[in-house]
Amino acid sequence: MTTSLSAASAALPAALGPAEQEVWDVIVALNRCWTVEGRPERLAEYFHPRMVTINPVDRERIEGGAAAVASWTGFVEATTIHYWREHAPQVELFAGGTAAVVTYYWEIGYDLAGTRRDTAGRDMFTLVREGGRWWVVADQFSPFPGAGA
């Protein structure tokens, strides 16, 4: 469970336009749900029902928004998150602005089973604009090579 946290998010470079900022704001908001608020169940507001996730700890992909929410919930319930930071976001729009790929770097500090862990890595989200809003349809994240999971 998240109990103590200082979170900071990187601002999108000024060269990117309002459409890219809108997508980045979705990523910042969904990360805030599980890192700052300690409410990973709110990720259901962002994860498409047919979402797929690949992460560094599960051998198989996680299929479905509900399964992805359950995975994040398990992490949040098992940890105390001390900080979360996003850096160097890049947002690319495709398919006439109805699809987006977002990459960024992250840092997190947390306690798990009585052990303090500080790690950093990278994340890549794919989003689609459906029903007038952005939905996450894919996520792949990992610590930097050699950083551990």
C-alpha positions as CSV (number, residue, x, y, z in Angstrom):
1,M,0.0,0.0,0.0
2,T,1.2,3.5,-0.8
3,T,1.6,5.5,2.4
4,S,4.3,8.1,1.8
5,L,5.2,9.6,-1.5
6,S,6.8,12.4,-3.3
7,A,6.0,12.3,-7.0
8,A,7.2,14.4,-9.8
9,S,6.4,14.3,-13.5
10,A,8.5,15.6,-16.3
11,A,6.8,18.2,-18.5
12,L,6.4,17.5,-22.1
13,P,8.9,19.3,-24.3
14,A,7.5,22.6,-25.7
15,A,8.1,21.4,-29.3
16,L,5.2,18.9,-29.0
17,G,1.7,20.1,-29.5
18,P,-1.6,19.9,-27.6
19,A,-2.6,16.5,-29.0
20,E,0.6,15.0,-27.7
21,Q,0.2,16.7,-24.3
22,E,-3.3,15.3,-24.0
23,V,-1.9,11.8,-24.4
24,W,0.9,12.4,-22.0
25,D,-1.6,13.7,-19.4
26,V,-3.4,10.4,-19.6
27,I,-0.2,8.6,-18.8
28,V,0.6,10.9,-15.9
29,A,-2.9,10.5,-14.5
30,L,-2.9,6.8,-14.7
31,N,0.5,6.6,-13.0
32,R,-0.8,8.9,-10.3
33,C,-3.6,6.4,-9.5
34,W,-1.3,3.7,-8.4
35,T,1.8,5.7,-7.2
36,V,0.4,8.7,-5.4
37,E,-3.2,7.8,-4.6
38,G,-2.6,4.2,-3.9
39,R,-5.8,3.4,-5.8
40,P,-4.8,1.0,-8.6
41,E,-8.4,0.0,-9.1
42,R,-8.8,3.4,-10.8
43,L,-6.6,2.1,-13.6
44,A,-9.8,0.5,-15.0
45,E,-10.7,4.0,-16.1
46,Y,-7.7,4.0,-18.5
47,F,-7.1,0.3,-19.4
48,H,-9.0,-1.0,-22.5
49,P,-10.8,-4.2,-21.8
50,R,-8.6,-6.0,-24.4
51,M,-5.4,-4.5,-23.2
52,V,-2.2,-6.6,-23.1
53,T,0.8,-6.1,-20.9
54,I,4.3,-7.5,-20.9
55,N,6.4,-7.0,-17.8
56,P,9.7,-8.2,-16.4
57,V,8.3,-10.5,-13.7
58,D,5.6,-12.5,-15.5
59,R,6.6,-15.1,-18.0
60,E,3.3,-14.8,-19.9
61,R,1.7,-11.7,-21.2
62,I,-1.2,-10.3,-19.1
63,E,-4.3,-10.2,-21.2
64,G,-7.3,-7.9,-20.5
65,G,-7.8,-4.7,-18.7
66,A,-9.1,-6.4,-15.6
67,A,-6.1,-8.7,-15.4
68,A,-3.7,-5.7,-15.8
69,V,-5.5,-3.9,-13.0
70,A,-5.2,-7.0,-10.8
71,S,-1.4,-7.1,-11.5
72,W,-0.9,-3.5,-10.5
73,T,-3.1,-3.9,-7.5
74,G,-1.0,-6.8,-6.3
75,F,2.1,-4.7,-6.6
76,V,0.6,-1.7,-4.7
77,E,-0.8,-3.9,-2.0
78,A,2.6,-5.6,-1.5
79,T,4.7,-2.4,-1.4
80,T,5.0,1.0,0.2
81,I,5.9,3.4,-2.6
82,H,8.1,6.3,-1.5
83,Y,8.6,8.1,-4.8
84,W,7.8,7.8,-8.5
85,R,9.2,10.0,-11.3
86,E,8.7,10.1,-15.0
87,H,11.4,11.5,-17.3
88,A,11.9,12.3,-21.0
89,P,8.5,11.5,-22.4
90,Q,8.1,11.0,-26.1
91,V,4.7,10.9,-27.7
92,E,4.1,9.8,-31.3
93,L,0.7,10.0,-32.9
94,F,-0.4,7.6,-35.7
95,A,-3.5,6.8,-37.8
96,G,-4.7,10.3,-38.1
97,G,-4.3,11.0,-34.4
98,T,-6.3,8.0,-33.2
99,A,-3.4,6.0,-32.0
100,A,-0.4,6.9,-29.9
101,V,2.9,5.4,-28.7
102,V,4.3,6.9,-25.5
103,T,7.8,6.1,-24.2
104,Y,9.5,7.5,-21.1
105,Y,11.9,6.7,-18.4
106,W,10.9,6.2,-14.7
107,E,12.4,5.9,-11.3
108,I,10.7,4.3,-8.3
109,G,11.5,3.7,-4.7
110,Y,9.5,1.3,-2.6
111,D,9.7,-1.2,0.2
112,L,8.8,-4.9,-0.6
113,A,8.9,-7.6,2.1
114,G,10.9,-5.3,4.4
115,T,13.5,-4.5,1.8
116,R,14.0,-1.0,0.3
117,R,14.3,-1.0,-3.5
118,D,15.2,1.9,-5.7
119,T,15.1,1.2,-9.4
120,A,14.8,2.9,-12.8
121,G,13.6,1.8,-16.2
122,R,11.6,2.5,-19.3
123,D,8.0,2.2,-20.3
124,M,6.2,2.0,-23.6
125,F,2.4,2.5,-23.8
126,T,0.2,2.2,-26.9
127,L,-3.1,4.0,-26.7
128,V,-6.1,4.3,-29.1
129,R,-8.7,7.0,-29.2
130,E,-12.1,5.3,-29.0
131,G,-15.4,6.7,-27.9
132,G,-14.0,10.2,-27.6
133,R,-11.2,9.3,-25.2
134,W,-7.8,7.6,-24.9
135,W,-7.5,4.0,-23.8
136,V,-4.3,2.1,-23.1
137,V,-4.3,-1.0,-25.2
138,A,-0.7,-2.2,-24.6
139,D,2.1,-1.6,-22.1
140,Q,5.6,-3.0,-21.9
141,F,7.9,-1.9,-19.2
142,S,11.2,-3.1,-17.7
143,P,14.0,-1.9,-15.5
144,F,17.1,-0.7,-17.3
145,P,19.4,-3.7,-18.1
146,G,21.3,-4.7,-15.0
147,A,19.0,-2.8,-12.7
148,G,16.9,-5.8,-11.5
149,A,13.1,-6.1,-11.3
